[in-house]
Amino acid sequence: MFKNLMFKTGQSKIKFFKYFICMATIGLYAQPNGKLQAKLPESEIYLKDFEFEWMPSINNYDIHRIKINEFRFGFSDLDLAYQKRDSLISSKITFSGPDLTLKGVSLSSKVRSDNWITNEKIRLLQKRELIPRQSIELITKAIDLHLIDQGSLPKSINELIIKNYVTMESPPLNDYSWRYELYLPEKIVAKPTQINIVPNDDFLIFDWKSRSFQINPKSDSLYNAPLADWEYFFELKEISQNYTSKMEFEFDPQSLEYDLMMERGKFNISGASFTALPNNYFKEQSKISLPDLTIESNDMIINGLIDSSIVIHRINGRFRVRNFEIKIPEGIINEPEVERILETLGIWNNSLMIRLVEMEINMINQFTGDYVLRFHTPFLKINVNGNMSLRQNGFIPKVRLNNAVIQIHPISLGVKNWINSWEKKNGKNLTRKGGTVIIKLEGPIENPLIWY
């Protein structure tokens, strides 16, 4: 994730400066040979106490508001040097920035729309019913064939099995969380067994005469749920961005070569949260909180050709997220699939917390580097460290992992049991150091060799 973010950010910056330089030199390109130098000590865009409100004319209920206490964006110590000699144009920029400060942002919307919680319940219901629906479709074809061959309808599934019209050894009938009963010529019934995730759920009934599935009252209430009156609220305490950079460009008629040297750079988001509340029902409230996100890069050197290649020669960077939290609405918590996952993770409330996601990368040169990854939650800790080698050709380099070690420390009992079940199912004994699982990786990042 950090790698993709860094490359996308780098590409965006390079394209921005390409157009900036092109606009700055387009009027000079046709001029005689010469030199130009310009300086700008400080440049800034500033807004304070900005407010905006919008209500669509086609829907008087929907309303959107935005407030910004403070917005600053600017450069300082900008120095532009330009020189033209025959067909070669040389441009060099040195600057501090761009610096960005955004404080006290709030966005609120009231919208009447579909209830995504209901839609998610429907999706999970359809997923649970997929196996019995596929099985009944297979059974129906077998019954039709039995009727042609035998001239009568079968009395049970066992009759179809004995006469080799169906087999319980292959999908989807080898899923024993469902059993099937024939009540022909009226219906076929699928019933959940005790090993089903919802053993007491409603039966699935297939009407033989209409060749269609009946909709039970529970499903019907979901499919016919009314629109919800949503209140969305996004709040942001502060965004700050500071860079100190030096950039050099070389122009010629065939290509645009660039060099980017960044002494330091830091991007930080603090106090961000998003809340969604349907029908003013707080038990169904969803909330995402991001108290702190930081991206840092130091001593970065990049060069290449615009729109065709990028080569990272050196970088020391860090991506970090602290105390990321998701509050899950009660309607989703009560779904059996979600309930089982949260039980495995040892989460007994409706809040999923990630205490730390951090990645540090240090590229010594364009060919080698090392990295550290940390993922810490109340139920699981994962630490990864190792070396990497790169082949850079184009925008996305080919990365090979060397001596990568993954340390997995399960905290909750559910995660420990899941790891033990995986070992038994796959016939493997994971290497352990105390209570920590040790896994080693080697090879291409997209398909590494794994040692347990």
Helices and strands as residue ranges (DSSP letters): H 2-25, E 34-54, E 63-85, E 88-113, H 116-150, H 157-162, E 178-183, E 187-192, E 204-207, E 212-213, H 217-223, E 228-251, E 256-278, G 282-284, E 286-305, E 309-327, H 330-333, H 336-345, E 351-363, E 368-376, E 380-391, E 398-410, H 413-426, E 431-433, E 436-444, E 449-451
